[in-house]
Amino acid sequence: MKILMGIMITFFSASQAIIPRNNPDSSGNKISADAIWRPSFEAMQKIYTVCGALQENKMYDCLLNEMSAAGAPEAATRFSAMINGKGYMDGYKQLGEVGVASVYYVFRNTNHEGCLLVNCTPDLINVDDHDYLNIDRLEQNQAYRELKNSYRYISIYPVDRKGTDYPEKKDLPHHGVRIIVNYSLRNGCDNCPLLGFAYFASDFDSTGNFLGAKFIRIKKSIDLQSETASAGNLQNVFSDPSEPVNVVRGEKFVIVLESNHSAGLKWVLGKPLDNKVLTLLGTNFVQPFETLPNAAGKETWTFQAVGSGTTNVKFNYVYSWEAGAKPLESYSFKVNVK
């Protein structure tokens, strides 16, 4: 953790995710969806078994070897080599001249998902590298100052960067593009209660040259522990899908699901929300209190009822690396909004 301009900011260490600048694909080819790899459960189990106990430098080389042995495309192995064998690409989208590569970092204990901006200048931009962010404007923001008055050690942390609508894209004049990413605001640790999100924009010209990053806005979120417990609002916290969620229009409620992130598992929405009835305010993961291997924590999903009606919120429990695979479990919560 480093202190910069009065704000504590926590990022991944160099051994985890900081990508060297000017690290081109030695083949001279642009990175594309050809580099996506979606390994089988068996392939990942072998990687964890064979590579997981090795020293760090050998662990990353082992991943590259196992990818090849498992039949990963050459482009996928080449991309993994570009990030020093720390993970693989499991998603890709093109936003103007810039590509967005979703990366699964295999050997992290938490925050397995990452996001790299590629096919630009510099060649790879890790959106969680603080060197690219303009922190001054964040400190000047009134909403941030209000949070800091209550939470002395407020910091920004990387978030889960998955999703078909992520990151956000806006067109700039003269055919440039703005790519917007967000960071969670927490009070001193990446497992502390979620206070909100800070949004930063990375701007590129029409040829993909990086023009700089800037802070653009804050979106506050509820503090789940204080708002539900101190207000005595426990009827708005749900974890049993057999019981209906009964709320009134305008109310917030929380769905809590047991989840084992250390095993690469997480909950995702099984179908889009009915936006006329509900909106998703945010998600959070609470680490388990147990120190036993593979102990499960809890995911908290915070919603707000925005309109009257009845709808269902479906959740699928999936492995992060198996996009589109059959979920291990599925839950559906019936929500009645008066």
N, C-alpha and C positions, 0 to 999 in steps of 0.2 A: 504494500500500500504506500502511495507517495502523496505528499501534501503539495498542492499546486494552486496558487492564487487563493489561499484560504479555504479551499474545498478538498476534502479527502476523497480521492478517487481510486478505486480498486480495479485493476485489470489483471489479465492472466500474465503469469511470469513468462520470461523469454523461453523457458523450457517447455511452455505449453502452447502458445499460440501466436506470438509476435512474428509476423512474416517479414523476412528481409525485403527491402525495397529493391527494385530493379533486378528481379529474379525471373528472367524470361523463360518461357518454354524453349528448351534447347532445339526443338525441332523446327522452330520458326512458325509453327501453326498456331492459330488462335484457339483458345479454350472454348469448348462447346459442350452440348449435351452428350456427345460421344464419350465424355469422361465420367459419366454417371455410373456408379456401381451400386447395386442393391443386393448385398450378399444374403445367402440363405442362413437360416438359424444355425445349421451345422457348421457352416464356414466360420461364423462369428464365434461359436463355442470353441472351435479349434484354435482360432487366433488368440482368444483369452487364455486358453490352456497352454499353448506353445509359447506365446510371446509375453504373456502377462507377468511372468516371474523373472524375466530377464532385466539386466541393467538398462537404463534409459536409452543409451545410444544403440544398443543391440536390439532393444524392443522395437524401435522404429524401422530398422532394417528388416526385422522379422516380419513386420506387417507387410512390407513390399513383397517379400518372398511368398508369403501366404496368399496374398492377393493374386499373384501370378499362378500359384498352384491351384487356386480355386476357380481359375478361368476368367478373372477380371479382364476387361478390354485393355489393350495396350495403352489407350489414351487415359484410362482410369489410373493405371499404375504410374504413368508419367506424371499425371497431376499430383498424385500422392507424393511422388518423389520431390515435386516442386515445393511442397510444404513439409519436407524432411521426414516423411513417413509417419506423421502424427495423426493422420486421419485420411478420409476419402470423401469424394464428392458424391452426395446422394440426391442432389437436385440442381437444376440450372434454369435460368430465365434470362432473356435478353431485354435490356431496357435502353433503347437508343443504341448508341455505340458501345455501351458498357454492358458487360455480362455480370450476373450475380450468381455465384457458386455457393450452394449450401453445403457445408462440410460437417461430417460427423467425426469428432475427435475421439478416437477409440479408447484411449487409456486415461482420460480424465475421470475423476471421481464424481464430479457434477458438471453441469453446463456442457454437455457433450456437443451441442449444436453450435455452429459458428457460421459466419457469413463473410465471404471475400468478394470484393469488386475486382473484376478481371478484364483483360483485353483493353486496358487503359494505360495511361502514363502517369505515375509508375505502373509497372505490370500487374502487381498484386497489392490491393489495399485491404488490410484487415480492419473492419469497421470498429473493432474493439481496441485498436492501437491509439492511445491517448495523444500521440504526436500529431494526429490529424484533426483534433478537436479544438474549437475555440471556446475556452472555459469562461473568459471574462464576461461575456454577455449572459451566461447562465447566472453568475453571481449578482448581476444587476437586475435580474428578473424579480418582480414583486412577489409572485407566487412562491418562488424558491426561497426568498428571504423570510416569508411567513413560515415556511416549513422549517427553515434553519433556526428560527427563534424557538421552536418547540423541540427540535431534534438536533442537538449540537453536533453530532457526528454524521450528519447526513452525507451520503456518498452516492456516486453513480456506479452501477454494475451492469455487466452484459445481461441480456435476456435471451429467452428462447427465440430464435430467429427463423422459425419455420412458418409455413402458411402460404397459400396460393396468392394472397394479396400483399405479401410482404417481400421486399420493402416497398414503400410507397414511391411512386414516380410522378414527377411533374415536368412538363416541357418548359424550357427556358427560351428566351429570344435567340434568334440566329441558330436554331436547331440544336441547342444545347439541352442537357438533361439534368434534373435535380433528383437525387436519390435520398430518401428520408429514412433514417433508422432511429430507433429509440433505445433508451437505457433505463433500467429501473432505479428508483430512488429509495434507498434504505438507510437506516440509522446505524451505520458502522460495521455491518457484516452482510455477506450475500445471502444469509439465511434469516436476517432480521425482517420484521414486518414491512410489507410493501407500502410505501408512502405515495408513490406516483410514478410518472414517467417523464423523462426529459428527451426531447426530440432534436436531432441534429441533421442538417442537410449537407450532403456532399455534392458539389456542383462540377459539371464537366462541360467542355465546349463540344462543338459538333464533331471533332475528331477524337474525342475521348481523353483529352488532356485534363487532368485534375486541376480545378481552379481554387479549391479550398473548401473547408468545412465550416459551418456556422451553426450556433444554437438558434432554434426558431421558436420553441414553445415548451410549456410544461402542462401535463395533464395530471391532476391530483387523483389519487385513489383512496379508498377508505382503508384505515388501519384495522384489519380484521380482529386482532386480539383486543384492542381497546374498544372499538365500536360495538362489538357483539357482547363482550363480557361486562364492560363497565356500565353500559346502558341497560344491561339485563335483557337484551333483545335476543335471547337464546332461541325463541320460536322461529327466528329467521335463519337458522343454521340447520341444514338438512344433510343427512348421509344415508338414509334408508329409501331406496327407490320404490319400495312398496307403499310408502306413505305419500300422499299428494302434497305438493307445495302450494299452500294457500296464502296469497299476499294481496295487497291492494295496490292500485295504480300509484306509481311513484316510489314504492318501497324498494329497498335493496335486500337481497338475500344471498346466502352463501351455501354452496354445495361442497361438501368435504368428501374426498375419496382417498382411500389408502393407496399408496403408489410406491414402487421400488425403483427409484431413479438409478441407484447404484448398479442395477442389473440391466440398465438400458430400456426400462419400461416407462411408459407414461400414458396419460389419458388424453384423448383428442375428441373433439366433437364429431359424432357419428353422422350428423347432417346439419345443414345450415340452420341458424336460429330464425324463428319467425320475428323479424325485426319490427313488426307492428305491435308485438306484445312484449318482447324482451330485448335487452341489449347486454352484451358482455362488457363489464367494466375492467376486468383483469383477472389474472391467475397468479398463484404463488405456490411455492413448494416449501414445506416445513420439514427440516431434517429430522430423522428419528432420534429419540433420546438414547436408544440402545446403541452400544458400540459393537454389537455382534455383526459379522459379515452378512451382507444382503438384508439387513434390517430395513423394514419399510417405513417411509415417512408419509406425509399427507399432502395432497394437492387441494388447494382451496380455489374455487371458481366463484367469482363475485358477479352477480347479475343485478339489473334494475328492471322492474316492471314498468314499461312505458305506455302500455295500452291494455284495455280490458280484453279478456278472452281466455281460451284454454289452448295450451300447446304442450308439446313434449320436448324435453331436452335429452338427447341421446349422447352417451359417452361410449367410446371404444378404448379398450386397454391394449396397447400395441407396443412392439419393439420399435425403438426410434429408427433403426436402420432398415426396417421392412415396410417401406411405403406401399400402401395398397394391399398388404397381406391381410388375411383373415384375423380379426382381433381375438385375443385370448379370452376376453370377457366383454360384455356389453351391458350397460345399465341405461334405463330410460326413466326419467323423472317427469311425472305429470305436473304441470304448473297451471294453477287456476288464478287468474288475476281479476279482481272485482273493480 
